[in-house]
Amino acid sequence: MDSPWMKTKEILKYLKISRSFLNKNKDLLSRGVHYIQINPKNPRSPYRWHYSKVEKAFIAVNKTFKP
């Protein structure tokens, strides 16, 4: 993998989680660290997710989380 940043569909598949799980737990993540928006001025702009940091954040709050 060239870049640690993944599209939403890719991170869902990589972590084996649903979009609703990601959305419900987004408050555990920090913009600029765990995710970025491609065009921050556009509220509907797609996100990119830092896969290892998102994975570590979910594991930190839920020790049983296994992607």
PAFITI-60609 format. One record per residue (C-alpha): x, y, z. Coordinates in Angstrom, 1 decimal. Layout:
PAFITI-60609
+--------+--------+--------+
|      x |      y |      z |
+--------+--------+--------+
|      X |      Y |      Z |
...
+--------+--------+--------+
This chain:
PAFITI-60609
+--------+--------+--------+
|      x |      y |      z |
+--------+--------+--------+
|    0.0 |    0.0 |    0.0 |
|    1.5 |    3.3 |   -1.1 |
|   -0.5 |    5.7 |    1.0 |
|   -1.9 |    5.2 |    4.5 |
|   -5.1 |    7.2 |    3.4 |
|   -8.1 |    5.2 |    2.3 |
|  -11.4 |    6.0 |    0.8 |
|  -14.5 |    5.3 |    3.0 |
|  -15.4 |    2.1 |    1.2 |
|  -11.8 |    0.9 |    1.5 |
|  -11.6 |    1.5 |    5.2 |
|  -14.9 |   -0.2 |    5.8 |
|  -13.7 |   -3.3 |    4.0 |
|  -10.3 |   -3.2 |    5.6 |
|  -11.6 |   -2.9 |    9.1 |
|  -14.7 |   -5.1 |    8.4 |
|  -17.1 |   -2.5 |    9.8 |
|  -20.3 |   -1.0 |    8.6 |
|  -20.7 |    2.7 |    7.6 |
|  -23.1 |    3.1 |   10.5 |
|  -20.4 |    1.8 |   12.9 |
|  -17.9 |    4.3 |   11.5 |
|  -20.4 |    7.2 |   11.7 |
|  -21.5 |    6.3 |   15.3 |
|  -17.8 |    6.2 |   16.4 |
|  -16.5 |    9.2 |   14.5 |
|  -16.4 |   11.2 |   17.7 |
|  -13.5 |    9.0 |   18.8 |
|  -11.5 |   10.3 |   15.8 |
|   -9.8 |   13.6 |   15.2 |
|  -10.0 |   15.5 |   11.9 |
|   -6.5 |   15.9 |   10.4 |
|   -5.2 |   12.9 |   12.4 |
|   -7.6 |   10.0 |   11.7 |
|   -9.4 |   11.5 |    8.7 |
|   -9.3 |   14.4 |    6.3 |
|  -11.8 |   15.9 |    3.8 |
|  -10.6 |   16.2 |    0.2 |
|  -12.1 |   19.7 |   -0.1 |
|  -12.8 |   21.0 |    3.5 |
|  -14.8 |   24.0 |    2.1 |
|  -17.4 |   21.6 |    0.7 |
|  -19.4 |   19.9 |    3.4 |
|  -20.2 |   17.0 |    1.0 |
|  -16.6 |   16.4 |    0.1 |
|  -15.4 |   12.8 |    0.5 |
|  -13.2 |   11.7 |    3.4 |
|   -9.9 |    9.9 |    3.5 |
|   -9.1 |    7.8 |    6.5 |
|   -5.7 |    7.0 |    7.9 |
|   -6.2 |    3.2 |    8.3 |
|   -3.6 |    2.4 |   11.0 |
|   -4.6 |    5.4 |   13.2 |
|   -8.3 |    4.6 |   12.9 |
|   -7.7 |    1.0 |   13.7 |
|   -5.6 |    1.9 |   16.8 |
|   -8.3 |    4.3 |   18.0 |
|  -11.0 |    1.7 |   17.8 |
|   -8.8 |   -0.9 |   19.5 |
|   -7.9 |    1.6 |   22.3 |
|  -11.5 |    2.0 |   23.3 |
|  -12.6 |   -1.6 |   22.6 |
|   -9.9 |   -4.2 |   23.3 |
|  -12.1 |   -6.8 |   21.6 |
|  -12.2 |   -4.9 |   18.3 |
|  -10.4 |   -7.0 |   15.7 |
|  -10.5 |   -6.0 |   12.1 |
+--------+--------+--------+
